[in-house]
Amino acid sequence: MYVDTSPITRNGNRYTRYLLRTSYRERGQVKHRTLANVSTCSLEAIAAIRWALRHQYDLTPLDAVPDQLVLCQGLSVGALWLVYALAQQLGIVRALGATRAGQLALWQVIARVIDQGSRLSAVRLAGMHAVCDVLGLETFNEEDLYENLDWLCDHQATIEDRLAKQRLQGRRPALLLYDVTSSYCEGEKNAFAAFGYNRDGKKGKRQIVVGLLGDEEGKPLSIEVFPGNTQDPQTVAAHIRKVTQRLGGGPVVFVGDQCMLKRLRSAAMLQQGVHYTTA
């Protein structure tokens, strides 16, 4: 492959034509094929193409000009922009709000999707993605993210209500899906950590219990953390109160495992317009 130069004359004007060509043999004859017309390139660009072709099998000459060649890696945008667009479609951006605390919370959500890790890892991840440019954030550190977790805890009900309002659009949920899980803790300083039925099979580990409430499509409406020794049926009562007080009340059908609902089959549920379906 080489750059072929040839003079041409058009309308009395003389030009130089630059063609990127390659040579090949056919029936013993050497022939040439034009790959591209690079005449519109600057003379500097054409010189660079010739240099690259001349050294295509040996790039060591690059070492001779270390002060003239600088390679830079820009901030990544693709993954951040994709998850940000999804968060907008799901209503997460509006639910968290446009304050700095809301934007920090949004980054914590996006960071968990891109690469799960600690608050410190989320700060380091922000150093590789155009977070401040896309989300309009000023610089932050891991302490800012830890403080932001406190803000999320204080505003959880408001955020959940905003999400539910966007999703339900004025209607009352007719069917709610509920399930419980648990997660073990390595440390001992978690205020909710306690010994209980360990689904992870980690003997000797304290745990927390998590209850998740979803709509008829399985989209989350509310999540709540309970002490690790909380029995499944006890978690249901808290979410029934959410349904009656914050989501517009019944009539609604609660769907869950038998072990969660067997202790709640009472007139009190029916009086609140809450029915149930279970195994």
C-alpha positions as CSV (number, residue, x, y, z in Angstrom):
1,M,0.0,0.0,0.0
2,Y,1.3,3.4,-0.9
3,V,0.3,7.0,-1.8
4,D,0.5,7.7,-5.5
5,T,1.1,11.3,-6.7
6,S,0.2,12.4,-10.1
7,P,-0.4,15.9,-11.7
8,I,-3.7,16.6,-13.4
9,T,-4.9,19.6,-15.4
10,R,-8.6,20.7,-15.4
11,N,-9.9,23.8,-17.1
12,G,-6.5,25.1,-17.5
13,N,-5.6,24.7,-13.8
14,R,-3.0,22.3,-12.7
15,Y,-3.6,20.1,-9.6
16,T,-1.8,17.3,-7.7
17,R,-3.8,14.2,-7.2
18,Y,-3.1,11.9,-4.2
19,L,-4.4,8.3,-4.4
20,L,-4.1,5.6,-1.8
21,R,-3.3,2.5,-3.8
22,T,-2.1,-1.1,-3.5
23,S,-0.2,-3.4,-5.8
24,Y,-1.0,-7.0,-6.7
25,R,0.0,-9.6,-9.2
26,E,-2.4,-11.1,-11.7
27,R,-1.2,-13.7,-14.3
28,G,2.4,-12.6,-13.7
29,Q,1.6,-8.9,-14.2
30,V,1.9,-6.2,-11.6
31,K,-1.4,-4.3,-11.3
32,H,-2.5,-1.4,-9.2
33,R,-5.9,-0.8,-7.4
34,T,-7.0,2.5,-6.0
35,L,-8.4,2.3,-2.5
36,A,-9.2,5.9,-1.8
37,N,-8.7,9.4,-3.2
38,V,-7.0,11.4,-0.4
39,S,-6.5,14.6,-2.5
40,T,-8.7,16.6,-0.1
41,C,-6.4,15.8,2.8
42,S,-3.9,18.4,3.9
43,L,-0.2,18.0,3.0
44,E,0.5,17.3,6.6
45,A,-2.1,14.5,6.7
46,I,-0.8,13.0,3.5
47,A,2.7,13.0,4.9
48,A,1.4,11.3,8.1
49,I,-0.2,8.6,6.0
50,R,3.0,8.0,4.1
51,W,4.9,7.8,7.4
52,A,2.4,5.3,8.8
53,L,2.6,3.1,5.8
54,R,6.4,3.2,5.7
55,H,6.6,2.1,9.4
56,Q,3.5,-0.1,9.6
57,Y,5.6,-3.1,10.6
58,D,7.9,-1.3,12.9
59,L,6.6,1.4,15.3
60,T,9.9,1.9,17.1
61,P,10.4,5.3,15.4
62,L,7.6,6.6,17.6
63,D,10.1,6.3,20.5
64,A,12.3,8.9,18.9
65,V,9.7,11.6,19.3
66,P,8.4,11.2,22.9
67,D,8.1,15.0,23.5
68,Q,6.1,15.5,20.3
69,L,3.5,12.8,20.7
70,V,1.1,12.8,23.7
71,L,-1.6,10.2,24.1
72,C,-4.6,11.1,26.2
73,Q,-7.6,9.1,27.3
74,G,-10.8,11.2,27.6
75,L,-13.5,10.6,30.1
76,S,-16.0,7.8,29.2
77,V,-19.5,9.0,28.3
78,G,-21.4,6.0,26.8
79,A,-22.3,3.9,29.8
80,L,-23.1,6.9,31.9
81,W,-25.3,8.5,29.3
82,L,-27.2,5.2,28.7
83,V,-28.0,4.6,32.4
84,Y,-28.9,8.2,32.9
85,A,-31.4,8.1,30.0
86,L,-32.9,4.9,31.5
87,A,-33.2,6.6,34.8
88,Q,-35.1,9.5,33.2
89,Q,-37.5,7.1,31.5
90,L,-38.1,5.3,34.8
91,G,-38.8,8.5,36.6
92,I,-35.9,8.1,39.0
93,V,-34.3,11.5,38.0
94,R,-37.5,13.4,38.8
95,A,-38.1,11.4,42.0
96,L,-34.6,12.2,43.4
97,G,-34.9,15.9,42.4
98,A,-32.5,18.5,41.0
99,T,-30.6,19.4,44.2
100,R,-27.0,18.4,44.8
101,A,-28.1,15.7,47.2
102,G,-30.5,14.3,44.6
103,Q,-27.8,14.4,41.9
104,L,-25.3,12.6,44.2
105,A,-28.0,10.0,44.9
106,L,-28.5,9.6,41.2
107,W,-24.8,9.0,40.7
108,Q,-24.9,6.3,43.4
109,V,-27.6,4.6,41.5
110,I,-25.8,4.8,38.2
111,A,-22.5,3.7,39.7
112,R,-24.1,0.6,41.1
113,V,-25.3,-0.3,37.6
114,I,-22.0,0.4,35.9
115,D,-19.7,-1.3,38.5
116,Q,-20.9,-2.4,41.9
117,G,-18.7,-1.3,44.8
118,S,-18.1,0.9,47.8
119,R,-18.6,4.7,48.1
120,L,-14.8,5.1,47.5
121,S,-15.1,3.0,44.4
122,A,-17.9,5.2,43.2
123,V,-15.7,8.2,43.6
124,R,-12.9,6.5,41.7
125,L,-15.4,5.5,39.0
126,A,-16.5,9.1,38.6
127,G,-12.9,9.9,37.8
128,M,-13.2,7.8,34.6
129,H,-16.6,8.9,33.5
130,A,-17.9,12.4,32.6
131,V,-20.2,12.5,35.7
132,C,-19.9,16.2,36.6
133,D,-20.5,17.2,32.9
134,V,-23.5,14.9,32.4
135,L,-25.2,15.3,35.8
136,G,-24.1,18.9,36.4
137,L,-22.3,18.0,39.6
138,E,-19.4,19.7,41.3
139,T,-16.5,17.6,42.6
140,F,-17.2,15.2,45.5
141,N,-15.5,12.6,47.6
142,E,-16.6,9.4,49.5
143,E,-17.6,11.4,52.6
144,D,-20.1,13.3,50.5
145,L,-21.6,10.0,49.3
146,Y,-21.8,8.6,52.9
147,E,-23.6,11.8,54.0
148,N,-25.8,11.4,50.9
149,L,-26.9,7.9,52.3
150,D,-28.3,9.7,55.4
151,W,-30.2,12.1,53.1
152,L,-31.7,9.2,51.2
153,C,-32.8,7.6,54.5
154,D,-34.4,10.8,55.6
155,H,-36.2,11.3,52.3
156,Q,-37.0,7.7,51.3
157,A,-40.8,8.1,51.8
158,T,-40.9,11.3,49.7
159,I,-38.9,9.6,46.9
160,E,-41.0,6.5,46.9
161,D,-44.2,8.6,46.8
162,R,-42.9,10.5,43.8
163,L,-42.1,7.3,42.0
164,A,-45.5,5.8,42.8
165,K,-47.3,8.9,41.7
166,Q,-45.5,8.9,38.3
167,R,-46.2,5.2,37.8
168,L,-49.8,4.9,39.1
169,Q,-50.9,8.2,37.5
170,G,-53.7,8.8,39.9
171,R,-55.1,5.3,40.0
172,R,-55.0,3.0,43.1
173,P,-53.0,-0.2,42.8
174,A,-55.3,-3.2,42.6
175,L,-52.6,-5.9,42.9
176,L,-49.4,-5.7,45.0
177,L,-46.6,-8.3,44.9
178,Y,-44.5,-8.7,48.1
179,D,-41.4,-10.8,49.0
180,V,-38.7,-10.9,51.7
181,T,-35.0,-11.6,51.5
182,S,-32.0,-11.2,53.8
183,S,-28.4,-10.2,53.5
184,Y,-25.6,-11.2,55.9
185,C,-23.2,-8.7,57.4
186,E,-19.5,-9.1,57.9
187,G,-19.2,-6.3,60.5
188,E,-21.0,-6.0,63.9
189,K,-21.8,-2.2,63.9
190,N,-24.9,-2.3,61.8
191,A,-27.9,-1.2,63.9
192,F,-30.2,-3.6,62.1
193,A,-27.8,-6.6,62.2
194,A,-29.1,-9.5,64.3
195,F,-29.1,-13.3,64.2
196,G,-32.0,-14.8,62.4
197,Y,-33.0,-17.3,59.7
198,N,-30.1,-17.0,57.4
199,R,-31.0,-17.5,53.7
200,D,-27.3,-17.1,52.7
201,G,-26.3,-20.2,54.7
202,K,-23.7,-18.1,56.6
203,K,-23.6,-19.6,60.1
204,G,-22.5,-17.2,62.8
205,K,-23.2,-14.1,60.7
206,R,-25.6,-11.4,61.6
207,Q,-28.0,-10.3,58.9
208,I,-30.6,-7.7,57.9
209,V,-34.1,-8.5,56.5
210,V,-35.4,-6.6,53.4
211,G,-39.0,-6.4,52.3
212,L,-39.8,-5.4,48.7
213,L,-43.2,-4.2,47.5
214,G,-44.0,-4.1,43.8
215,D,-47.0,-3.3,41.6
216,E,-48.8,-5.7,39.3
217,E,-45.9,-5.5,36.7
218,G,-43.3,-6.3,39.4
219,K,-41.9,-2.7,39.4
220,P,-40.8,-1.7,42.9
221,L,-43.0,0.7,44.9
222,S,-41.3,0.5,48.3
223,I,-38.4,-1.2,50.1
224,E,-37.8,-1.4,53.8
225,V,-35.0,-2.8,55.9
226,F,-35.8,-4.7,59.2
227,P,-33.7,-6.1,62.0
228,G,-32.2,-9.4,61.1
229,N,-34.3,-11.3,63.6
230,T,-37.6,-10.0,62.2
231,Q,-40.0,-12.8,61.1
232,D,-41.5,-12.6,57.6
233,P,-45.1,-12.0,58.6
234,Q,-44.0,-9.0,60.8
235,T,-42.7,-7.2,57.7
236,V,-46.0,-7.5,55.9
237,A,-47.9,-5.3,58.4
238,A,-45.5,-2.4,57.8
239,H,-46.1,-2.5,54.1
240,I,-49.9,-2.8,54.5
241,R,-49.7,0.5,56.5
242,K,-47.9,2.0,53.5
243,V,-50.6,0.8,51.2
244,T,-53.5,2.2,53.3
245,Q,-51.8,5.5,54.3
246,R,-49.6,6.4,51.3
247,L,-50.8,4.6,48.2
248,G,-54.5,5.3,48.4
249,G,-55.7,2.2,50.3
250,G,-57.8,-0.6,49.1
251,P,-59.4,-2.5,47.7
252,V,-56.1,-4.2,46.9
253,V,-55.0,-7.8,46.7
254,F,-51.7,-8.6,48.4
255,V,-49.7,-11.5,46.8
256,G,-47.0,-13.3,48.9
257,D,-45.7,-16.6,50.2
258,Q,-47.9,-18.5,52.6
259,C,-45.4,-18.2,55.4
260,M,-45.7,-14.4,55.2
261,L,-49.4,-14.1,55.1
262,K,-50.7,-16.9,57.2
263,R,-50.7,-14.8,60.4
264,L,-52.5,-11.9,58.8
265,R,-55.7,-13.6,57.8
266,S,-57.8,-11.5,60.0
267,A,-60.8,-9.2,59.8
268,A,-58.5,-6.2,60.4
269,M,-57.0,-6.7,56.8
270,L,-60.5,-6.9,55.3
271,Q,-61.6,-3.8,57.1
272,Q,-58.7,-1.9,55.5
273,G,-59.7,-3.2,52.1
274,V,-56.7,-5.5,51.9
275,H,-57.2,-9.0,50.5
276,Y,-54.6,-11.7,49.9
277,T,-53.6,-14.5,47.6
278,T,-51.0,-17.0,48.6
279,A,-50.0,-20.6,48.1
